[in-house]
Amino acid sequence: MPVLDGIRGLAILMVMALHFLGEAAVAAAPEHRFVRIAVYGGYGVDLFFVLSGFLITGILCDTRGSARYFRDFYARRALRIFPLYYGTLVLMLLVVPALPAFHSDALDSVRRQQAWLWLYGINFLQAREGDWLPYVSHFWSLAVEEHFYLVWPLAVWFLTPRRLLALSAGLVVLSTIARVLLAWGGVNDIAVHVLTFTRLDGLGTGAFLAVYAREHAEPLVPLRRAGRCLAAAGAAGVVALVALSTLMDAPAPAVLTARRTFFVLLLAALIPLGLTGDTRSPLRAVLSGRVLRFFGKYSYGLYVFHAIIADCMLRHDTLAALARLAPDIAAAVLVQAAIGTTLSVAIAVASYEWYERRFLALKERFRSGPVLTPAAPDPAR
């Protein structure tokens, strides 16, 4: 759907703003407003989680009962995710280190910990160490999603819709409580940020919306009502916790991490409001626009490659070189962001068109059609 592609595009642009503007310039130009705003781009990952929860749960609900339910789901996910992920690891960990010109201590440190990457455990490694791994630190979110994909089909298969709604809502609550308790207990910020069980609120919110929509014969009105409720709850929570943080000289980490859940709810509202809005509404027009849909189409490759490029720029201090040519540091930051974005788009498009599409074409061999069954009473009601 164009709206969902646009939401995916918005999510990747937010994350790219974080890495190319927020993190790259925070030490060099902290006084500039765009730098302070760009750090909120990290919530783009939460938007990705919400969208994944919504789409994956919808697919699973629609094919539940199929004889090839598990085989088709896991095969299609593998064809979408594994070629780019493992192809990138092969290049970074096997090909590039064999070229003397590209040797670096940072890359050596990644190779020493590569088992965690091959097994989708980098989030646990970074949580344990309390530090980010060079070049591939952003792969933690791919690990979280992979853990979700591994387990969630079982939940959808065995649970009634009523219980699946309860579980989805429970993930939001329990994930928030886990983050708050870990932050309150003094656990390192990275662990609070990347552990799978602390980042299930976005996935749970998306899953809830998918199941909720399928519980109604005419889902548009209830979906729009759910979107308004999410937007109101998210906005109220964000305002309240921002006000609380402002009153504190040094906001408690527990308060800051609780705020994330309300941002998740606010961002999640884009899905129902975008899908159910009038075709002429400004929100739907923006989300289904060509620019966001373009970035949405290539979002996976953009996510994988852009942070590697941003880390390379940071480690080679390209900002300092650009600052000597630009009129001021803010201009240098913007030029570096433009260069990084252009490189990321070029590589992501080439990867998708010449490499990933070969595997995506095979997904048609593993397509379970929607299973149409008579409505049955839900024993959990």
C-alpha positions, -999 to +999 in steps of 0.1 A: +000+000+000+013+035-009+007+048+026+026+021+043+055+025+018+055+062+027+056+054+064+085+032+058+102+060+039+096+084+067+111+060+092+143+056+072+147+093+067+143+098+104+171+073+111+193+088+085+188+122+100+200+109+133+232+095+119+241+121+093+230+152+112+225+143+148+254+120+157+278+134+132+275+170+143+266+167+180+302+175+190+309+200+163+277+220+162+256+213+192+242+248+193+224+244+159+187+237+162+187+211+134+212+190+153+190+190+184+160+180+163+178+154+143+186+133+174+149+125+176+154+106+143+162+076+165+124+072+169+124+061+133+135+027+145+104+026+167+083+034+136+100+005+118+091-018+147+054-007+147+052-012+109+068-046+111+045-057+139+015-045+118+025-060+085+039-093+098+009-099+122-015-091+094+002-116+070+002-143+097-035-137+106-045-139+070-027-172+063-033-188+097-046-223+091-027-228+058-010-262+055+022-243+046+018-215+071+052-219+088+072-229+058+060-201+036+064-174+063+099-183+072+110-189+036+097-155+025+113-137+055+146-154+048+145-144+011+138-108+020+163-105+049+191-129+047+207-121+012+214-085+020+223-091+057+246-120+052+259-106+019+270-075+038+287-096+065+306-116+038+319-084+023+328-067+056+342-097+074+357-119+047+363-098+015+374-064+028+398-077+055+416-096+027+425-063+010+455-047+028+445-012+018+413-015+038+428-029+070+417-011+102+417-018+139+379-010+140+372-037+114+394-061+133+373-056+164+342-064+145+358-096+131+367-107+167+330-106+176+316-118+143+299-149+158+273-126+174+266-110+140+261-143+121+237-155+148+217-122+151+229-116+187+247-083+183+221-066+206+230-089+234+268-084+228+264-046+229+242-048+260+268-069+278+297-047+268+279-014+272+295-002+240+287+001+203+305-022+178+321-002+149+302+000+116+275-025+125+261-012+157+228-004+140+223-042+133+209-045+168+174-036+155+177-063+128+184-088+156+154-076+176+131-080+145+146-114+137+138-127+173+103-114+168+099-132+135+112-164+150+086-166+178+055-146+167+042-171+141+037-195+170+017-170+190-006-162+160-010-199+153-019-210+188-038-180+203-073-168+196-077-133+183-089-121+218-058-136+235-035-123+208-048-088+214-041-092+251-006-105+244+001-076+220-010-051+246+010-070+273+042-067+252+037-029+252+033-027+290+059-052+299+085-038+276+080-003+291+082-017+326+114-036+317+131-004+303+121+017+333+133-009+358+166-014+341+172+023+338+162+028+374+185+000+385+215+017+368+219-008+339+239+008+311+220+029+286+229+007+256+214-024+273+182-005+280+182+006+244+189-026+225+177-057+244+149-075+227+125-076+256+129-038+261+120-030+225+088-050+220+064-020+226+066-009+189+062-045+176+033-051+201+015-019+191+017-028+154+005-063+161-024-050+182-036-028+153-034-056+128-055-080+150-079-053+160-086-044+123-093-080+115-118-083+144-142-060+126-161-067+094-158-031+084-124-020+100-121+016+087-141+033+114-127+013+144-092+017+130-096+054+127-109+056+162-079+035+174-056+059+156-071+089+173-068+072+207-032+064+201-024+099+190-042+114+220-026+090+245+009+094+229+007+132+228-006+135+264+022+112+277+049+129+258+038+164+270+035+152+306+069+135+307+086+163+288+072+187+314+084+164+342+119+163+327+119+201+324+112+204+361+141+182+370+176+196+369+188+162+357+159+141+343+160+105+357+169+079+331+137+060+340+116+091+330+134+095+297+130+058+288+093+058+298+088+087+274+098+064+245+066+044+248+044+074+243+064+084+213+058+049+200+020+054+204+021+087+187+040+074+157+019+043+156-012+065+150+002+073+115-008+038+103-045+038+111-049+075+104-030+073+072-049+042+060-084+054+069-080+091+061-097+108+031-077+105-001-074+143-001-063+146+035-028+162+039-015+133+060-025+107+034-011+129+006+022+132+022+025+096+032+016+084-002+038+109-020+065+098-044+095+109-023+085+089+008+075+059-013+109+060-031+127+059+002+103+033+015+110+010-014+148+010-007+146+014+031+161-020+040+193-013+020+194+023+031+192+012+067+220-014+063+244+008+043+238+044+056+251+038+091+282+021+078+289+052+056+281+075+085+306+056+108+333+057+081+328+095+077+331+099+115+362+078+118+379+095+089+368+130+101+354+141+068+336+169+086+369+186+094+379+185+058+346+199+046+347+226+074+378+241+057+358+245+025+324+255+039+315+290+052+307+276+087+304+243+105+266+240+100+271+242+062+298+215+065+274+193+084+247+197+058+271+190+029+284+159+046+248+147+052+240+153+015+271+133+004+263+105+028+227+104+017+236+104-020+261+075-015+236+056+006+208+059-020+231+050-048+243+018-031+209+008-018+193+012-052+221-008-069+218-035-043+181-038-046+179-037-084+209-059-092+211-082-062+181-084-038+155-086-066+169-120-077+159-134-043+127-114-040+114-130-072+116-164-055+091-154-028+063-162-052+071-199-047+062-196-011+029-177-011+000-189+011-032-173+001-056-159+027-075-186+045-112-180+045-130-199+073-165-194+087-166-172+117-164-192+149-171-181+185-140-171+204-138-192+236-118-165+253-146-140+251 
